[in-house]
Amino acid sequence: MRAHKVLAAGAAGVALALALLAGGAAADEKELRAALDKLAETAAKKPDDLPKEGAALAQGQKIDNDSFKEVMAFLGKPDKDSPAWGVSKPATPKPDGIESKLREIVKDKPPMTQARLEKEAPALVELARRTAAVGAVGLASFPKKKAGAKEWRDYSEDMIKASLELAKAAGGDKPDLKAVKAAAASLNSVCSSCHAKFTE
């Protein structure tokens, strides 16, 4: 009988430990998202501060080259196991991943008309500022002396630049359709090239 009580207590302890670990992971994810949202606000208000603020976030959250994939996950398709932002309505009937939204614009399926752009513009500006935030963290996450550091830095800088161009093209009283498509194509190209080089 005593053995049963000990086993039951042990099982309860394991369950509690697992619950605490899961809660800790969720809290860390929530904290990282809040920090990234704040960095996206920097992209809106003080874009020149992005490298400095991105470095501070990377240091504060202990983001390095190995853990940067946790930041990149915010650009993916959201589901119950993903922290991804998704794309705010009315950009899509259902919020989808930022990377997949960029590919949709580049492929022009469904066609990005001026009327559709004007409807989706606020969501695209938000999307662009978020990708700029991720690029700013990426800029600080790669060891300077590690092989490939210059390419990584170049990709990160290009990601920030194309993101800010997209935000500018989609913002304002009259969003610029041609400029939106060009900036989305540049951003998508940077993402694809970087993934091809650095994703295992």
Secondary structure, DSSP 4 states (H G I P E B T S, - for coil): -HHHHHHHHHHHHHHHHHHHHHHHHHHHHHHHHHHHHHHHHHHHH-GGGHHHHHHHHHHHTT--TTTHHHHHGGGS---TT-------TTSSSS---HHHHHHHHHHTSS---HHHHHHHHHHHHHHHHHHHHHHHHHHHSS-TTSTTHHHHHHHHHHHHHHHHHHHHHH-SSS--HHHHHHHHHHHHHHHHHHHHHH--
